[in-house]
Amino acid sequence: MIFYCTFVAKNMENNTLANIIEYNRLLLKICREQLTDEELDFIISCLADSTTPEPDFTSIVQAVPADIVADFWDAFDPTKAYFSMPEEKEMRNKRLDISEVVATLSVRFARESEMPEVTEVEYIPIESLGYYDGESFRIVFCPERIKKALVQSAQKDMPETSFPLCQKAFIGAMIDAVLDRTNHLDKHGHIVRGK
């Protein structure tokens, strides 16, 4: 990413470089907390402008921060009981085998047109806001749907304040990655697909 930013700095206007830096910052922020309406609007505008080769914001990804991965695994420590779900025992048993795989996850933003179709009318399902893409081994967030879901929750007098929508989607995607039996690392630490 440093090389990429250095390259574009020589070939783009200052405003474009500033947008790329801010975009990358928000990719990391969404792993930690809910984005504001203004931040979601900024990302949506960047994605809408990605119709030209440079810059293509849809291709920008960030590695999930190591402290986020560590916090995620701490929640599934056998001595603790932060989560209660049918898969919890399996996740704990797979911890040593899969934690390195999870640490290689990255995150990106996508346009709504790239996301799986939503058939629900009453509300936008959490998994359609952000999901685990097993093919690219990324967590994909859709700022357009996040914004719509926030508006819907506010209209129904159920604003998402105690546990932000982004975090619900992020944790769900992390769990899907952990439970993906096709992922493991080879001896060089590269992700390979198995059965």
C-alpha positions as CSV (number, residue, x, y, z in Angstrom):
1,M,0.0,0.0,0.0
2,I,2.9,2.4,0.7
3,F,4.3,1.7,-2.8
4,Y,0.8,2.3,-4.3
5,C,0.4,5.6,-2.5
6,T,3.9,6.7,-3.5
7,F,3.2,5.8,-7.2
8,V,-0.1,7.7,-7.3
9,A,1.4,10.7,-5.5
10,K,3.6,11.3,-8.6
11,N,0.7,10.8,-11.1
12,M,-2.3,12.3,-9.4
13,E,-3.6,15.5,-8.1
14,N,-3.3,16.2,-4.3
15,N,-7.1,15.9,-3.9
16,T,-7.0,12.4,-5.4
17,L,-4.2,11.2,-3.1
18,A,-6.0,12.7,-0.1
19,N,-9.1,10.7,-1.0
20,I,-7.1,7.5,-1.3
21,I,-5.5,8.1,2.1
22,E,-8.9,8.8,3.7
23,Y,-10.5,5.8,1.9
24,N,-7.8,3.5,3.4
25,R,-8.3,5.0,6.8
26,L,-12.0,4.3,6.7
27,L,-11.3,0.7,5.6
28,L,-9.5,0.2,8.9
29,K,-12.0,2.2,10.9
30,I,-14.9,0.0,9.8
31,C,-13.2,-2.9,11.5
32,R,-13.4,-1.1,14.8
33,E,-16.5,1.1,14.8
34,Q,-19.5,2.3,12.9
35,L,-18.9,4.9,10.2
36,T,-20.7,8.2,10.3
37,D,-23.2,9.3,7.6
38,E,-20.6,11.7,6.2
39,E,-17.9,8.9,6.0
40,L,-20.4,6.5,4.3
41,D,-21.3,9.3,1.8
42,F,-17.6,9.8,1.1
43,I,-17.0,6.1,0.4
44,I,-20.1,5.9,-1.8
45,S,-18.9,8.9,-3.9
46,C,-15.4,7.3,-4.3
47,L,-16.9,4.0,-5.5
48,A,-19.2,5.9,-7.9
49,D,-16.2,7.6,-9.4
50,S,-14.4,4.3,-10.0
51,T,-15.5,4.0,-13.6
52,T,-12.1,5.1,-14.8
53,P,-8.8,3.1,-14.5
54,E,-7.2,5.5,-12.0
55,P,-8.0,5.4,-9.2
56,D,-10.2,2.4,-9.0
57,F,-11.3,2.5,-5.4
58,T,-13.1,-0.8,-5.7
59,S,-9.7,-2.6,-5.9
60,I,-8.3,-1.1,-2.7
61,V,-8.1,-3.5,0.2
62,Q,-6.7,-3.4,3.7
63,A,-5.6,-6.3,5.9
64,V,-7.8,-6.7,9.0
65,P,-5.8,-5.2,11.8
66,A,-3.9,-7.7,14.0
67,D,-5.4,-6.4,17.2
68,I,-8.9,-6.9,15.8
69,V,-8.1,-10.5,15.0
70,A,-6.6,-11.0,18.5
71,D,-9.7,-9.5,20.1
72,F,-11.9,-11.8,18.0
73,W,-10.0,-14.9,19.1
74,D,-9.9,-13.8,22.8
75,A,-13.7,-13.9,22.7
76,F,-13.5,-17.6,21.9
77,D,-11.0,-18.4,24.6
78,P,-12.1,-21.7,26.2
79,T,-11.9,-20.1,29.7
80,K,-14.3,-17.4,28.7
81,A,-17.9,-17.4,27.5
82,Y,-18.5,-14.1,25.7
83,F,-20.5,-15.8,22.9
84,S,-23.0,-18.6,23.0
85,M,-23.7,-20.3,19.7
86,P,-23.9,-23.9,18.3
87,E,-20.6,-23.4,16.4
88,E,-18.7,-22.2,19.5
89,K,-17.2,-25.5,20.5
90,E,-16.1,-26.2,16.9
91,M,-14.5,-22.8,16.6
92,R,-12.5,-23.3,19.8
93,N,-11.3,-26.7,18.7
94,K,-10.2,-25.3,15.3
95,R,-8.5,-22.2,16.9
96,L,-4.9,-23.4,16.6
97,D,-5.4,-24.7,13.0
98,I,-7.3,-21.7,11.6
99,S,-6.2,-18.6,13.5
100,E,-3.3,-18.0,11.0
101,V,-5.8,-18.2,8.2
102,V,-8.1,-15.7,9.8
103,A,-5.1,-13.3,10.3
104,T,-4.7,-13.2,6.5
105,L,-8.2,-11.8,5.9
106,S,-8.6,-8.4,4.2
107,V,-11.5,-6.0,3.9
108,R,-12.8,-3.9,1.0
109,F,-15.8,-1.7,0.1
110,A,-18.2,-2.6,-2.7
111,R,-20.9,-1.0,-4.7
112,E,-24.4,-2.3,-4.0
113,S,-24.5,-3.7,-7.5
114,E,-21.7,-6.1,-6.6
115,M,-23.4,-7.4,-3.5
116,P,-25.7,-10.5,-3.2
117,E,-29.3,-9.7,-3.9
118,V,-31.6,-8.8,-1.0
119,T,-35.0,-10.4,-1.1
120,E,-36.3,-9.1,2.2
121,V,-38.5,-6.1,2.0
122,E,-39.0,-5.2,5.7
123,Y,-35.4,-4.9,6.6
124,I,-31.9,-5.4,5.2
125,P,-30.3,-8.6,6.6
126,I,-27.0,-8.2,8.4
127,E,-25.1,-10.5,6.1
128,S,-26.0,-8.3,3.1
129,L,-24.2,-5.3,4.7
130,G,-20.9,-7.1,5.0
131,Y,-20.1,-10.7,4.2
132,Y,-17.2,-13.2,3.9
133,D,-16.1,-13.7,0.3
134,G,-14.5,-17.1,0.2
135,E,-13.1,-16.7,-3.3
136,S,-11.0,-13.7,-2.6
137,F,-10.7,-14.3,1.2
138,R,-12.0,-10.9,2.0
139,I,-14.7,-9.3,4.1
140,V,-16.8,-7.1,1.8
141,F,-18.8,-4.1,3.2
142,C,-21.4,-2.2,1.3
143,P,-21.7,1.4,2.5
144,E,-24.9,2.0,0.5
145,R,-26.7,-0.8,2.3
146,I,-25.2,0.1,5.7
147,K,-26.6,3.6,5.2
148,K,-30.0,2.3,4.2
149,A,-30.1,0.0,7.1
150,L,-29.3,2.8,9.5
151,V,-32.1,4.9,8.1
152,Q,-34.5,2.0,8.3
153,S,-33.6,1.3,12.0
154,A,-34.1,5.0,12.8
155,Q,-37.5,5.1,11.1
156,K,-38.6,2.1,13.2
157,D,-37.5,3.7,16.4
158,M,-34.9,1.0,16.8
159,P,-31.6,2.9,16.2
160,E,-28.5,0.8,16.2
161,T,-26.7,2.2,19.2
162,S,-25.7,-0.6,21.5
163,F,-23.9,-2.7,18.9
164,P,-23.4,-1.0,15.5
165,L,-24.5,-2.7,12.3
166,C,-20.9,-2.7,11.0
167,Q,-19.7,-4.8,13.9
168,K,-22.5,-7.2,13.6
169,A,-21.7,-7.7,9.9
170,F,-18.0,-7.9,10.6
171,I,-18.3,-10.5,13.4
172,G,-20.7,-12.6,11.2
173,A,-18.2,-12.5,8.3
174,M,-15.3,-13.5,10.6
175,I,-17.3,-16.4,11.9
176,D,-18.0,-17.5,8.4
177,A,-14.3,-17.4,7.6
178,V,-13.4,-19.4,10.6
179,L,-16.0,-22.1,9.8
180,D,-15.0,-22.3,6.1
181,R,-13.5,-25.8,6.0
182,T,-11.9,-25.2,2.6
183,N,-9.3,-22.8,3.9
184,H,-5.9,-23.8,5.3
185,L,-2.3,-22.7,5.0
186,D,0.5,-24.4,3.2
187,K,4.0,-24.7,4.7
188,H,4.8,-21.2,3.3
189,G,1.8,-19.6,4.9
190,H,-0.2,-19.1,1.7
191,I,-3.9,-19.8,1.7
192,V,-4.8,-23.0,-0.2
193,R,-8.2,-24.6,-0.7
194,G,-8.9,-28.1,0.5
195,K,-11.9,-30.3,0.9
